[in-house]
Amino acid sequence: MKLILYSALLCFAACNVKNDTEVPQTALIVDQNLAEAYQDVQAAMTKKRTPIEFQGGEIATDCARYMTLRSDRNLVEGVNNKIIKSEYVICEALSILEAAEPAEVTPPTSLEGLYSQLDLTSFPSALRPQLHGEIKTLKQLSGLILESTPTRLSVDIHGIHNTFTLAAIADVSGDGEGDWIVWLGQTLSDGNYHHYQTLVIAAPNTSGELTGAY
């Protein structure tokens, strides 16, 4: 059932991403909402969203304003503001895809490479206090895998729930390899912490350590 669903998602993405023969396909978009938004990026960037607050009292209500503000400001701390951030990860993914290069991309059969290889010290997260010395991966933290599909990996680390969702695959670094655009969501078991961000994982199908790059 999982493989059938994944195949359907890939078919949807392949059939709906910028259906213009003069424009080379730059990505394999797996997430359905992202695929729909990518068909009309301008409309998606100006679509009204829940207001989100940045330091200095600045407010964004669409992707265009959000991407401008995030370039030099941090989000205001607070549970509600952090939850709202989940609406805006699609803005980050759209911005990344717009700058991607055409490349042959291959869909993964699993995201579990992130469990053993992703360097958690390469980006901010709720797991930072637990990382020290050579301890820098989910496996080294003895994380418990709760869910594993071709598009989703959920791992619990001492009450911190980490969910990686594959949004798209594209050549972001310009080296001809397919990089993963992944959305990371983190929550605590008590429900008082929410953190969402977009990661670019450089060429996971090649040898070497994976690195969160966005």
Disulfide bonds with the S-S distance in Angstrom:
Cys63-Cys91 2.04
